Every structure is written in C-alpha cells, then in structure tokens.
Amino acid sequence: MKFLHIADVHIGATPDRDKMWGHRRGDEIYDSFKNIIKICEEQQVDLLLIAGDLFNAPPTIQQLRELDYQLRLMRGTKTILIAGNHDYIEEGSPWEKYPFEADLFIMPRDKAANVYIEELNVCVTGFSYGRPEYPERILERLKPGREGAYNILLGHGGDAKHMPFSKEKLASLGFDYVALGHIHKPAHLVKNKMAFPGSLEPLDHTETGRRGYIMGELSGAGNTLIQWIPCNKRSYVNMTLELTPDIVNSEIIDNVEEEIKRIGRDNIYKIYLNGCIDSCLQINLSGLYREYNIFEVNDNTHYNYDIGELLTVNENNLLGRFIKALADEESIEKPEIREKAMKYGVEALLGIGES
C-alpha cells in the first residue's frame, strides 16, 4: 500500500507580502499542493494523508470547492485529512457543511476517530482540532484501531500548546506509521515509523532549507519504508560574505551575484556582511534588490581604523569621549551591539568633523 504524507501547506498564506516577489508566494503555495495531486495520480498513490493545516485559516466554502475539485482529479487515491491549529473545525463551519464529492474522509473535531479502508486493509486513527490550542497530551492516548490491518496514526502537534508528545511514547503505541504535522521543518523521528514532512513551501524567512513531502509504502507484516522528497519552488538562504579592507563595492556585488547564480536565483536571500573594511568604503547593494530576491542585508562589518590611535589623538574632544564611553563594557551589555554602536558612532563623528 503506497501512501503520500503532507502537512502544513497553509493554502491562503501570503508570505513576504511587502516584498517585490510577495504577490507570487500565495500562488506558489497553492501550486505546490496541486503538484501533490499530480504526483499522486502519476505514482498511483493509494492514500494521501494530510496531517493538519492544509489551510492557513479555517477555510471558506469556496476554498473547499477548490479542494474538492483538486481531489476529484485523483482517480485512484483516497484522502484522509485532519484539521490543525490553523484550519481548525468550528461547530457549524464550512468543514462540516460542505458536501464533498471527492473520495475524502475528514476526521471529526474534538475526538479520536478511526477510518478503515477495506480494499487497502489500512486503518487510520486521527484527531482534528476544534479549537486553536490543545495543551493536553492527546496523541499519546490514541491506539491502533484494527487488529490485522496496517495502522497509521495521523496527528498534528509537538509543542507545549499543540498536543505535546514524547516520540518514545508514540513509538510504543503500536502503529505501523505515525504521520505528523505542525512542525514546518522536516524531521524523521523514528526510522521509517514516525516523521514530520514539514511544509511544502517555506512560509517565512526563518524557515531555511528545502521543503517537501513523504512517500511511503506499507507491506508484509507491518513493514514500512518512507522517503522524504524535496519539492519547494524557493528556499530561504542565509548567505555570509567575509570582507577585507581591500574590497570594493563592485566586488561585493559580483560575489553576491556569483553565489546567487550558483545556488539558484529563485531563492530568497538574507545576506550577512562580516569582516573588516576600509573606512572610505560605502557599501551600496541597492541594484541587487531590483534583480534578485533579497530579503535583507545585515552589515556586521567594522572599519580598519585603530581605536586606540583614534582615542590618543582625540582624547580631549567629543570623539574621544564617545570612544571612552563605548569602551566601558557596562555601557552596553551585549558586545555585538556595543561594537555596532562604536562603528556607527565613530563613522558619524568622523564624517561631521567632530575632532
């Protein structure tokens, strides 16, 4: 029995809405889900498991019509879905009213349920959210629903406010596979037995790395084999450049462009500039923002002037008093903040001729 496991698609989300590429991100999230439908059809997947937060918020009737249409495109795949903390099922919500035509079963809210599919001899146990938070350890109390069948647990949680659990406890419950959602980063918790697929697309700049889905197969006496497969359109990438005093602005731009072309221009970049630069260098990367997906640039560089020499020459003026004040470790507790304050303050005072 072949299954495909996804979670945390967040249809309806629009990451980076204030960025130039932001208007495309919502469509890309939906396209990633449509791609899953195509994969299920092409790979003749028997069962699609959706482990919560398919939508970014409780869905509208129109969104469920769209979902119904997409699922009907799969001729041989059955779908089982639980609602998560974002798309939870309220009493009387569209989730409960819409008459799906697709071969879909939605686990009811606020209670454990079992779905047995006779032709696949698989029993799926799950629990849909009926509210945004469940601090109770609900998943640890669920049991396999049918002896002699493949048993799968479909759950959404993993932090203090959303069905916390111990992976050791879940592993001991006796399920052939535990299909989890809620954590956006892919994680294989127990080999071939328990995993988070992560989101299909990264949803904010903190979610670096690839994103994807899990393809799995159950065979024999509960033998399970799973493979995580990346599929995201874009990744958030942190790029660090170490600068030297002899570097010029054009060289920095060339270095950034070379890295972007090597890694992939569709990706979204946070650039960190480190190292020591000449005090006359004015870093200007504005042209890169027009050509590439630059989320932000963090300038952590420092100038190659000698603070001790500056203090000696300017001991009795405003610049000298400023350096003395910032040199005191108690002035600002965090050294990285103190270093930045020293850099920007000395630069400003030198620029206006306060000597």
Buried (B, 14 or more C-beta within 10 A) or exposed (E): BBBBBBBBBBBBBBBBEEBEBEEBBBEBBBEBBEBBBEBBBEEEBBBBBBBBBBBBBBBBEEBBBBBBEBBBEBEEBBBBBBBBBBBBBBEEBBBEEBEBEBBBBBBBBBEBBBBBBEEBEBBBBBBBBBEEEBEEEBBBEBEBBBEEBBBBBBBBBBEEEBBBBEBEEBBEBEBBBBBBBBBBBBBBBEEBBBBBBBBBBBBEBEBBBBBBBBBBBBEEEBEBEBEBBEBBBBBBBEBEBEBEEEBEEEEBBEBBBEBBEEEEEBBBBBBBBBBBBBBEBEBEBEEBBEEBBBBEBEBBBBBBBEBEEBBEEBEEEEBBBBBEEBEEEEEBEEEEEBBBBBBEBBEEBBEEEBE
